[in-house]
Amino acid sequence: TFKSNNVMSFGRVMVANDFVGKHVGSFLVKSMIAEARHLGYDGVGILVDDFNTRATQLYYHLGFVKEGRNIFPWAELDILALYF
């Protein structure tokens, strides 16, 4: 799915409504990025629905770029990646 085979991917990062807007999601994703670097991965990737604008904005803010879009049996998703 990603342009590099050595990418740590993650998905379904969810934040409870009580914590939305309090940078919890940002903290979680930044922690995963740091762990991927520590473990020697080339980058981090995620598949995301384009209607999930809050998450997509966060990923772009953290430096992720869109590598493409793929149609899966369950959804059509954007492919976002951040390479180190």
C-alpha positions as CSV (number, residue, x, y, z in Angstrom):
1,T,0.0,0.0,0.0
2,F,2.8,2.4,0.9
3,K,5.8,3.4,-1.4
4,S,8.2,1.9,1.1
5,N,8.1,-1.6,2.6
6,N,9.7,-0.4,5.8
7,V,6.7,1.7,7.0
8,M,5.0,1.3,10.4
9,S,1.3,1.7,9.7
10,F,-1.5,2.5,12.2
11,G,-5.2,2.9,12.1
12,R,-8.3,3.6,14.1
13,V,-6.8,6.2,16.4
14,M,-9.9,7.4,18.3
15,V,-10.3,10.0,21.0
16,A,-13.2,10.1,23.3
17,N,-15.5,13.1,22.8
18,D,-14.5,14.6,26.2
19,F,-10.9,14.9,25.0
20,V,-11.5,16.2,21.4
21,G,-9.7,19.5,20.9
22,K,-7.3,18.9,23.8
23,H,-4.3,17.6,21.7
24,V,-4.7,14.0,22.8
25,G,-4.8,12.7,19.2
26,S,-1.7,14.8,18.3
27,F,0.1,13.3,21.4
28,L,-0.8,9.8,20.3
29,V,0.3,10.2,16.7
30,K,3.5,12.0,17.7
31,S,4.2,9.1,20.1
32,M,3.8,6.6,17.3
33,I,6.1,8.6,15.0
34,A,8.7,8.7,17.7
35,E,8.4,4.9,18.3
36,A,8.7,4.2,14.6
37,R,11.9,6.3,14.4
38,H,13.3,4.6,17.4
39,L,12.6,1.1,15.9
40,G,14.3,2.1,12.6
41,Y,11.3,2.3,10.3
42,D,11.6,4.6,7.2
43,G,8.3,6.3,8.0
44,V,4.7,6.0,9.2
45,G,1.6,5.5,7.2
46,I,-2.2,5.5,7.6
47,L,-5.2,4.9,5.5
48,V,-7.9,7.5,6.2
49,D,-11.4,8.4,4.9
50,D,-11.4,11.8,3.2
51,F,-14.6,12.6,5.2
52,N,-12.6,12.4,8.4
53,T,-11.4,16.0,8.0
54,R,-10.2,16.5,11.6
55,A,-7.9,13.5,11.4
56,T,-6.7,14.4,7.9
57,Q,-5.9,18.0,9.0
58,L,-3.9,16.6,11.9
59,Y,-1.9,14.3,9.7
60,Y,-1.1,17.0,7.2
61,H,-0.1,19.3,10.1
62,L,2.3,16.7,11.3
63,G,3.9,16.4,7.9
64,F,2.1,13.5,6.3
65,V,1.6,13.6,2.5
66,K,-0.9,12.0,0.3
67,E,0.6,9.1,-1.7
68,G,-2.6,8.2,-3.4
69,R,-6.0,6.6,-3.0
70,N,-7.0,3.0,-3.0
71,I,-10.3,1.1,-3.3
72,F,-10.7,-1.7,-0.8
73,P,-13.6,-4.0,-0.4
74,W,-14.8,-2.1,2.7
75,A,-14.0,1.5,1.6
76,E,-12.2,4.0,-0.6
77,L,-9.3,5.5,1.4
78,D,-6.6,8.0,1.1
79,I,-3.0,6.8,1.6
80,L,-1.0,9.2,3.8
81,A,2.6,8.7,4.8
82,L,5.4,10.5,6.6
83,Y,8.9,9.5,5.8
84,F,12.0,10.3,7.9
